[in-house]
Amino acid sequence: MSVPGQVPYPTIHSNEIGTRLRSGYRMDKPEFADDTYYTLMKDCWQYKAAKRPTFGTIRAQLAKQFDSPGNRQSVGFYYDTNNLNVL
């Protein structure tokens, strides 16, 4: 699985991130992500660690999604070369 590596929260100053996250703010759904992937992303961003999925759960959900007919797609199509985080 490959996704465009963009800087998270590009419009928020770094000294504001902690406050915004503690208040419940999360990034909007990326263009490349369908609802299933975005739900998994939000699950991983749960404030309390006990509410986050295990790596085994993440792996199983990704495998299930990838193995579903019609769900194999090249996210390379979604790259915005103006916003890649390249060193």
Sine and cosine of phi, psi and omega as CSV:
sin_phi,cos_phi,sin_psi,cos_psi,sin_omega,cos_omega
0.00,0.00,0.73,-0.68,0.00,-1.00
-0.72,-0.69,0.68,-0.74,0.01,-1.00
-0.72,-0.70,0.41,-0.91,0.04,-1.00
-0.90,0.43,0.78,-0.62,-0.02,-1.00
-1.00,0.02,1.00,0.04,0.01,-1.00
-0.98,-0.20,0.37,-0.93,0.04,-1.00
-0.93,0.36,0.81,-0.59,0.02,-1.00
-0.95,0.32,0.55,-0.83,0.04,-1.00
0.79,0.61,0.81,0.59,-0.10,-1.00
-0.90,0.43,-0.34,0.94,-0.05,-1.00
-0.99,-0.12,0.02,1.00,-0.04,-1.00
-0.93,-0.37,0.76,-0.65,0.02,-1.00
-0.91,0.42,0.58,-0.81,-0.09,-1.00
-0.84,0.53,-0.52,0.86,-0.01,-1.00
-0.98,0.21,-0.08,1.00,0.04,-1.00
-0.98,-0.18,-0.25,0.97,-0.13,-0.99
-0.84,0.54,-0.78,0.63,-0.05,-1.00
-0.83,0.56,-0.73,0.68,0.00,-1.00
-0.89,0.46,-0.70,0.72,-0.02,-1.00
-0.90,0.44,-0.68,0.73,-0.01,-1.00
-0.92,0.40,-0.67,0.74,0.03,-1.00
-0.89,0.46,-0.46,0.89,0.02,-1.00
-1.00,0.09,0.01,1.00,0.08,-1.00
0.98,-0.22,-0.02,1.00,0.00,-1.00
-0.92,0.39,0.68,-0.73,0.10,-0.99
-0.68,-0.73,0.41,-0.91,0.01,-1.00
-0.87,0.49,0.48,-0.88,0.12,-0.99
-0.94,0.34,0.26,-0.97,0.01,-1.00
-0.91,0.41,0.80,-0.59,0.06,-1.00
-0.89,0.45,0.43,-0.90,-0.01,-1.00
-0.84,0.54,-0.60,0.80,-0.09,-1.00
-0.98,0.20,-0.24,0.97,-0.15,-0.99
-1.00,-0.07,0.75,-0.66,0.14,-0.99
-1.00,0.09,0.02,-1.00,-0.09,-1.00
-0.88,0.48,-0.58,0.82,-0.01,-1.00
-0.90,0.45,-0.73,0.68,0.01,-1.00
-0.91,0.41,-0.65,0.76,-0.02,-1.00
-0.91,0.41,-0.61,0.79,0.06,-1.00
-0.88,0.48,-0.69,0.73,0.04,-1.00
-0.89,0.45,-0.67,0.74,0.03,-1.00
-0.86,0.51,-0.73,0.68,-0.01,-1.00
-0.90,0.43,-0.59,0.81,0.07,-1.00
-0.87,0.49,-0.64,0.77,0.01,-1.00
-0.94,0.34,-0.35,0.94,-0.01,-1.00
-1.00,-0.06,0.17,0.99,0.01,-1.00
-0.83,0.56,0.65,-0.76,-0.03,-1.00
-0.88,0.47,-0.71,0.71,0.00,-1.00
-1.00,0.04,0.82,-0.57,-0.05,-1.00
-0.84,0.55,-0.58,0.82,-0.02,-1.00
-0.90,0.44,-0.36,0.93,0.00,-1.00
-1.00,0.00,-0.16,0.99,-0.01,-1.00
-0.99,0.17,0.53,-0.85,0.03,-1.00
-0.94,0.34,0.47,-0.88,0.09,-1.00
-0.97,0.26,0.25,-0.97,0.06,-1.00
-0.89,0.47,-0.57,0.82,0.06,-1.00
-0.88,0.47,-0.67,0.74,0.04,-1.00
-0.91,0.41,-0.69,0.73,0.03,-1.00
-0.87,0.50,-0.73,0.68,-0.01,-1.00
-0.86,0.51,-0.71,0.70,-0.02,-1.00
-0.89,0.45,-0.67,0.75,0.00,-1.00
-0.92,0.39,-0.66,0.75,0.03,-1.00
-0.92,0.40,-0.66,0.75,0.02,-1.00
-0.89,0.46,-0.69,0.73,0.01,-1.00
-0.88,0.47,-0.70,0.72,0.00,-1.00
-0.91,0.41,-0.69,0.72,-0.04,-1.00
-0.92,0.40,-0.60,0.80,-0.05,-1.00
-0.99,0.16,-0.13,0.99,0.03,-1.00
-0.95,0.32,0.70,-0.71,0.02,-1.00
-0.83,0.55,0.70,-0.72,0.04,-1.00
0.99,0.11,-0.02,1.00,-0.05,-1.00
-0.98,-0.18,-0.04,1.00,0.03,-1.00
-0.99,0.13,0.90,-0.44,-0.03,-1.00
-0.65,-0.76,0.43,-0.90,0.06,-1.00
-1.00,-0.04,0.92,-0.38,0.02,-1.00
-0.96,0.27,-0.14,0.99,0.10,-0.99
-0.83,0.55,-0.48,0.88,0.04,-1.00
-0.87,0.49,-0.46,0.89,-0.11,-0.99
-1.00,-0.07,-0.05,1.00,-0.04,-1.00
-0.89,0.46,0.73,-0.69,0.14,-0.99
-0.96,-0.29,0.98,-0.20,-0.12,-0.99
-0.90,0.43,-0.22,0.98,0.05,-1.00
-0.99,0.15,-0.25,0.97,-0.09,-1.00
-0.84,-0.54,0.27,0.96,0.02,-1.00
-0.96,0.30,0.57,-0.82,0.03,-1.00
-1.00,-0.09,1.00,0.03,-0.10,-1.00
-0.92,-0.40,0.72,-0.69,0.04,-1.00
-1.00,-0.02,0.00,0.00,0.00,0.00
